Amino acid sequence: MIHLPILRWGKPYRSLDVDTVVHFDTGEPIAEFSQTTGMIIRRDMKKSQRARDVLRAIPAKDLVAMCEAASDIFMNDELPIGDDAQTPEQFVHCQSATTGLPENMCRANMGKLAFVLGHMGEILDSLTRGLDLEILSKGFGHDKDGRLLSYQAQTDVLGCVLPSNSPGVHSLWLPVIPMQIGLALKPGAQEPWTPYRMAQALFKAGVPTEAISIYPSGPDAGPALMGSCNRAMIFGGQPTVEKYAGNPGVQVHGPGWSKIILGEDEADNWEQYLDVMETSVTLNSGRSCINCSSIWTPRHGREIAEALAERLAKIQPLGPEHPDAPLAAFTVAGVGEAISELIDGELERSGAEDLTLAARGTPRAVTKERCSYLLPTVVFTDDPDSSIVSKEFMFPFVNVVECPQEQMLEKIGYTLVGTAITNDATFQRQLMDSVNVDRLNIGPVPTTKLDWLQPHEGNIVEWLYRARSFQSAA
């Protein structure tokens, strides 16, 4: 059986305490994860300067080239994992086995991450607005117009407390290495596979092993990492967002509440956009913060919800190895059923309607021996203030909300991705000005379609480096 050790600045460390994980569906033993203690992390973070030093010894352009070389290695090579080696197919199987994601989605997420690595030069050029990375490395320099600029790194190491819901989130920390800042990663309890494989691919491409630490599990590992790094990234629910709100040293990635908004001028054409709606709701089994969790329309709300429910009612769970498996499993016993009961309680309190029940004719929760699935759910409400409108779940779940256009921007609340289907120039301008909307798409663009050259929930370069005044008499 695979043993995943702690990686302490690239050096494997086998803990006496281990966590054994099994396949979510078959119960087959998959791996043992070494347990990390907060004491180990705090001790390691005292050496964080070394991670930055070894990276600064390598020109930034060479680190970019290493990332781009790591793209092919990550996708195709057999790479070390503990005392063993792992092929890409074995990686996909292990990741699916512990997270509940179907293997086809694991492969798709691999491709996304490889794309980010393979286009690292373009991505950093976009995020820095064409800045020569050597200016970040040296601390000062002149831009192409001869202006003197200075930037100061705000940390030696970025600490990341990562989730298990979708491997795609790992794209957010990949640009850190070519910015010559080290990485200390606390993977989600079910998904250490991607950070491990990514680290090994970077090492094989030439990145110094001393630049990366990985702490696969341990109950106090997350808080210890958060408290030991000047810059930390964390993923979690709304309580996590509220806990770190206003802390400039912490970048929080929480619920997305991403939305599709139909304008007055396009509401009557709603049937043309059903494909965009379906993709936005169902891609990656609805597990991402960029999945659409509500559709807002000034009219035809019930018709939209019924048509979408008719489509989504056809989706059923298939085995994780099936090439077309559309749904991820809830791997902890009782979780899927508990979420379903929570939804039913919200429906009863709010008066909203689950239209997929009628279209499908079967209950929402599907209970198996070792896991459960939640079938796609489309809810309709004509009350934009209903409590269910603000709910988001880790499966294909969407509210269709009927609301006058003039009230939408006041009612929608925070929106990570907003797809606005409208040709109304005034409404488009209002959407551009709305501080509630982070990423804005104008036109029928799925909320799940990302442009990797655009920042995601803040520009990581501007967060890790501070522009400052600098003068030299020399």
C-alpha positions in Angstrom: 0.0 0.0 0.0 1.2 3.5 -0.8 2.5 5.6 2.1 2.4 9.3 1.7 5.1 10.9 3.9 5.3 14.5 5.0 7.6 16.5 2.7 9.7 18.8 4.9 11.3 21.2 2.4 11.5 18.3 -0.1 12.7 15.6 2.3 10.3 12.7 3.0 9.4 12.2 6.7 7.5 9.2 7.8 5.3 9.9 10.9 4.6 7.2 13.5 0.9 8.3 13.3 -0.8 7.4 10.0 -4.3 7.8 8.6 -5.4 4.9 6.4 -7.8 5.7 3.5 -9.9 3.3 1.5 -11.7 3.5 -1.8 -15.0 5.3 -1.3 -17.0 2.7 -3.2 -15.3 -0.6 -2.8 -13.5 -0.3 0.6 -10.2 -1.3 -1.0 -7.2 0.1 1.0 -5.6 2.9 -1.0 -2.9 4.6 1.1 -1.6 5.6 4.4 -1.0 9.3 5.0 1.6 10.4 7.6 0.0 12.7 10.2 1.5 16.1 10.6 1.6 17.9 13.9 1.6 21.7 14.4 4.9 21.4 16.1 6.5 20.0 13.0 5.1 22.8 10.9 6.1 25.6 13.2 9.7 24.1 13.4 9.9 23.9 9.6 8.6 27.4 9.0 11.6 28.7 10.9 13.6 27.7 7.9 11.3 29.4 5.4 13.9 31.9 4.3 15.9 29.0 2.8 13.0 28.3 0.4 13.1 31.8 -0.9 16.9 31.9 -1.1 17.2 28.8 -3.3 14.6 30.2 -5.7 16.1 33.6 -5.9 19.4 31.9 -6.9 17.7 30.9 -10.1 16.6 33.5 -12.7 12.9 34.0 -12.8 12.8 33.2 -16.5 14.4 29.9 -15.9 11.8 29.0 -13.2 9.1 29.9 -15.7 10.7 27.5 -18.1 10.8 24.8 -15.4 7.1 25.2 -14.8 6.4 24.9 -18.5 8.5 21.7 -18.7 6.7 20.3 -15.6 3.4 20.5 -17.5 4.4 17.5 -19.7 6.0 15.7 -16.8 2.9 16.1 -14.7 0.6 14.7 -17.4 2.7 11.8 -18.7 5.6 10.7 -16.4 5.8 8.0 -13.7 6.7 10.0 -10.6 7.8 9.2 -7.1 5.3 8.9 -4.3 6.7 7.9 -1.0 8.9 4.8 -1.6 6.9 3.9 -4.7 6.2 5.3 -8.1 2.9 6.4 -9.7 1.8 6.5 -13.3 -0.7 9.1 -14.5 -3.4 6.4 -14.6 -2.6 5.3 -11.0 -2.7 8.9 -10.0 -6.2 9.3 -11.5 -7.4 6.1 -9.8 -6.1 7.1 -6.4 -7.5 10.6 -6.6 -11.0 9.3 -7.6 -10.9 6.7 -4.9 -10.4 9.1 -2.1 -12.4 12.2 -3.3 -15.4 10.5 -4.9 -14.8 12.4 -8.2 -15.3 10.2 -11.3 -12.0 9.4 -13.1 -13.0 11.3 -16.2 -13.3 14.5 -14.1 -9.9 13.7 -12.5 -8.3 13.5 -15.9 -10.1 16.8 -17.0 -8.7 18.6 -13.9 -5.2 17.2 -14.7 -5.5 18.8 -18.1 -6.5 22.2 -16.6 -3.5 22.2 -14.3 -1.1 21.1 -17.0 -2.4 24.0 -19.2 -1.6 26.5 -16.4 1.9 25.1 -16.0 2.4 25.0 -19.8 1.4 28.6 -20.2 3.0 30.0 -17.1 5.0 32.7 -19.0 1.8 34.1 -20.6 -0.1 33.9 -17.3 2.5 35.8 -15.3 3.0 38.3 -18.1 -0.8 39.0 -17.9 -1.0 39.1 -14.1 2.0 41.5 -13.9 0.9 43.6 -16.9 4.1 42.9 -18.7 6.5 43.5 -15.8 10.0 42.0 -16.1 10.1 39.4 -13.4 13.7 40.3 -12.7 12.3 43.5 -11.1 10.5 41.4 -8.6 13.6 39.3 -8.1 16.0 42.2 -7.6 13.5 44.4 -5.8 13.8 47.3 -8.2 14.4 48.1 -11.9 13.2 50.1 -14.8 10.2 49.2 -16.9 10.2 49.4 -20.7 9.4 53.1 -20.6 12.4 53.8 -18.3 10.4 54.3 -15.1 12.0 53.2 -11.8 9.9 50.6 -10.0 10.3 48.8 -6.8 8.5 45.8 -5.3 8.9 44.1 -2.0 8.0 40.5 -1.3 5.6 40.2 1.6 6.6 36.7 2.6 9.2 34.0 2.1 6.7 31.3 1.8 3.0 31.1 0.8 1.1 28.7 3.2 -2.0 27.0 1.6 -4.7 25.2 3.5 -6.3 23.4 0.5 -9.7 21.6 0.0 -10.7 18.2 -1.2 -13.7 19.2 -3.3 -12.0 19.8 -6.7 -8.4 19.5 -7.8 -8.8 22.5 -10.1 -8.2 24.9 -7.2 -4.5 24.0 -7.2 -4.1 26.2 -10.3 -4.2 29.2 -7.9 -0.8 28.5 -6.2 1.1 27.3 -9.2 2.4 30.8 -10.2 4.1 31.2 -6.8 7.3 29.3 -7.6 8.4 31.5 -10.6 7.8 34.5 -8.4 10.6 33.1 -6.2 8.4 32.4 -3.1 8.4 29.0 -1.5 5.3 26.8 -0.9 4.0 25.1 2.3 0.9 23.1 1.4 -1.6 21.5 3.7 -3.8 19.4 1.3 -7.4 18.4 2.0 -7.6 15.2 3.9 -9.0 13.4 0.8 -6.8 15.0 -1.9 -3.1 15.1 -1.3 -2.4 13.5 -4.6 -2.3 16.6 -6.8 0.1 18.6 -4.6 2.4 15.6 -4.3 2.5 14.9 -8.0 2.8 18.6 -8.9 5.8 18.9 -6.5 7.5 15.9 -8.0 6.9 17.2 -11.5 8.5 20.6 -10.5 11.4 18.8 -8.9 12.1 16.7 -12.0 11.9 19.9 -14.1 14.7 21.4 -11.9 12.9 23.4 -9.1 14.9 23.0 -5.9 13.4 20.5 -3.5 14.0 22.9 -0.6 11.4 25.2 -2.0 8.3 23.1 -1.2 6.8 21.4 1.9 3.7 19.3 2.0 1.8 18.3 5.1 -0.7 15.7 4.1 -2.9 15.5 7.2 -3.2 16.2 10.9 -5.9 17.9 13.0 -3.8 21.0 14.0 -1.8 21.3 10.8 -4.0 23.9 9.2 -4.0 26.4 12.1 -0.3 25.9 12.6 0.4 26.7 9.0 -1.9 29.8 9.0 -0.2 31.1 12.1 3.3 30.6 10.7 3.2 32.3 7.3 3.0 36.0 6.5 0.8 35.2 3.6 -1.7 32.3 3.6 -4.4 31.0 1.3 -7.3 29.1 2.7 -10.5 27.4 1.3 -13.6 26.9 3.3 -17.3 27.8 3.9 -18.8 31.1 4.9 -17.6 30.8 8.5 -14.1 30.6 7.2 -14.6 33.7 5.0 -16.0 35.7 8.0 -13.2 34.5 10.3 -10.5 36.0 8.1 -12.4 39.0 6.6 -10.2 42.1 6.7 -7.0 40.1 7.3 -4.6 41.3 4.5 -2.3 38.4 5.2 -5.0 35.8 4.3 -6.6 35.2 0.9 -9.9 33.3 1.5 -11.6 31.3 -1.2 -15.1 30.5 0.0 -18.5 29.9 -1.7 -18.8 31.4 -5.1 -22.6 32.0 -5.5 -21.9 32.3 -9.2 -24.9 33.3 -11.3 -26.5 33.7 -14.7 -28.5 36.9 -15.1 -31.0 37.3 -17.9 -31.7 40.9 -18.8 -35.2 42.2 -19.8 -34.1 42.3 -23.4 -33.2 38.6 -23.5 -35.6 36.9 -21.0 -38.0 35.9 -23.8 -35.2 34.1 -25.6 -34.3 31.9 -22.6 -34.6 28.6 -24.5 -31.5 29.7 -26.6 -29.4 29.6 -23.4 -30.4 26.3 -21.8 -27.1 24.7 -22.9 -25.1 27.5 -21.2 -27.2 27.0 -18.0 -26.8 23.3 -18.0 -23.1 23.4 -18.5 -22.7 26.1 -15.8 -24.6 24.0 -13.3 -23.3 20.5 -14.0 -19.7 20.7 -15.0 -17.3 19.0 -12.6 -20.4 17.6 -10.8 -21.2 21.1 -9.5 -18.3 21.0 -7.0 -16.6 24.3 -8.0 -17.1 27.8 -6.8 -17.5 28.8 -10.4 -20.5 26.5 -10.9 -23.8 28.4 -11.3 -25.8 28.3 -8.1 -28.6 30.6 -9.2 -30.2 31.9 -12.4 -31.9 35.3 -12.2 -34.6 36.3 -14.7 -37.3 39.0 -14.8 -39.9 36.5 -16.1 -40.4 33.0 -17.4 -38.7 31.7 -14.2 -40.9 28.7 -13.8 -40.6 27.7 -17.5 -36.8 28.0 -17.3 -36.7 25.9 -14.1 -39.0 23.2 -15.6 -37.0 23.0 -18.8 -33.7 22.8 -16.9 -35.2 20.2 -14.4 -36.3 18.1 -17.4 -32.7 18.0 -18.6 -31.0 17.4 -15.3 -33.5 14.7 -14.2 -31.8 12.4 -16.8 -28.5 12.6 -14.9 -27.9 9.5 -12.8 -24.8 8.3 -10.9 -22.5 5.9 -12.6 -19.4 4.0 -11.4 -16.3 6.2 -10.9 -14.5 4.4 -13.8 -17.3 4.9 -16.3 -16.1 7.3 -19.0 -19.3 9.3 -18.8 -19.9 9.4 -15.1 -21.5 12.7 -14.4 -21.7 12.8 -10.6 -19.2 12.8 -7.7 -20.0 10.8 -4.6 -20.2 12.0 -1.0 -17.6 9.7 0.5 -18.5 10.2 4.2 -21.5 8.1 5.3 -24.7 10.2 5.9 -23.4 13.5 4.5 -25.4 13.3 1.3 -28.6 12.4 3.1 -28.0 15.2 5.7 -27.6 17.8 2.9 -30.8 16.5 1.3 -32.7 16.9 4.5 -31.3 20.4 4.9 -32.5 21.3 1.4 -36.0 19.9 2.2 -36.1 22.0 5.4 -35.2 25.2 3.4 -37.9 24.4 0.8 -40.5 24.0 3.5 -39.6 27.2 5.2 -39.3 29.3 2.1 -42.1 28.0 0.0 -39.8 27.4 -3.0 -40.3 24.3 -5.2 -37.9 21.5 -6.2 -39.0 20.9 -9.8 -36.6 18.0 -10.4 -38.6 15.8 -8.0 -41.6 15.8 -10.3 -39.4 15.5 -13.5 -37.4 12.6 -12.1 -39.9 10.8 -9.9 -37.3 9.6 -7.4 -35.8 11.0 -4.2 -32.8 13.4 -4.4 -30.4 11.2 -2.2 -29.1 7.9 -3.5 -27.6 5.8 -0.7 -25.1 3.1 -1.4 -23.3 0.8 1.0 -20.3 3.0 1.6 -21.2 6.4 0.0 -24.1 8.5 -1.3 -25.0 10.6 -4.3 -27.2 13.7 -4.6 -29.1 14.0 -7.8 -29.2 17.4 -9.6 -31.8 19.7 -8.1 -33.5 22.7 -9.7 -35.4 25.0 -7.4 -37.8 27.8 -8.4 -38.8 30.8 -6.4 -40.4 34.1 -7.2 -39.1 35.6 -3.9 -35.6 37.0 -4.4 -35.3 37.4 -0.6 -36.0 33.8 0.1 -33.4 32.1 2.3 -32.8 29.3 -0.1 -31.5 31.7 -2.8 -28.3 32.2 -0.8 -27.6 28.4 -0.5 -24.8 26.6 -2.4 -24.0 22.9 -2.3 -21.3 20.6 -3.6 -23.5 19.0 -6.3 -25.5 20.3 -9.3 -27.9 22.5 -7.4 -29.4 25.7 -8.8 -32.1 28.2 -7.8 -34.1 29.9 -10.6 -35.1 33.3 -9.2 -37.7 35.5 -10.8 -36.9 39.2 -10.0 -37.4 42.5 -11.8 -34.2 43.6 -13.5 -34.1 46.9 -11.6 -33.9 45.0 -8.3 -31.4 42.4 -9.4 -28.1 44.1 -8.6 -29.4 45.0 -5.1 -30.6 41.5 -4.4 -28.0 39.1 -5.9 -25.3 39.5 -3.2 -21.7 38.5 -3.7 -21.1 36.8 -7.0 -17.7 35.2 -7.9 -18.7 34.7 -11.6 -21.6 36.6 -13.1 -22.7 35.7 -16.7 -25.0 38.5 -17.8 -27.0 37.7 -21.0 -28.1 41.2 -22.1 -27.5 43.7 -24.9 -28.8 46.6 -22.9 -25.9 49.0 -22.7 -27.2 50.7 -19.5 -27.6 47.4 -17.7 -24.2 46.3 -18.9 -22.7 49.5 -17.4 -24.5 48.9 -14.1 -23.1 45.3 -14.0 -19.6 46.7 -14.7 -19.9 49.1 -11.8 -21.4 46.5 -9.4 -19.0 45.7 -6.6 -21.0 42.5 -5.9 -19.7 40.9 -9.1 -16.1 39.7 -9.2 -15.6 38.0 -12.6 -18.0 39.4 -15.2 -19.0 37.7 -18.5 -21.2 39.6 -20.9 -23.1 37.3 -23.2 -23.8 33.5 -23.1 -20.5 32.4 -21.6 -20.7 29.5 -19.1 -19.8 30.5 -15.6 -17.4 27.6 -15.6 -15.4 28.9 -18.6 -12.2 30.5 -17.1 -9.7 32.8 -18.8 -6.4 31.8 -17.2 -4.9 35.2 -18.1 -7.3 36.9 -15.8 -7.0 37.2 -12.0 -9.2 34.9 -9.9 -10.5 36.5 -6.7 -7.7 39.0 -6.5 -4.3 39.2 -8.3 -1.9 36.9 -6.5 1.1 39.0 -7.7 -0.2 42.2 -6.2 -1.0 40.3 -2.9 2.5 38.7 -2.6 4.4 41.8 -3.7 3.9 45.3 -2.5 4.7 48.2 -4.8 6.7 50.8 -2.9 8.7 54.0 -3.3 12.4 53.6 -4.0 15.3 55.9 -4.9 19.0 55.4 -5.3 21.8 58.0 -5.3 24.0 55.6 -7.3 
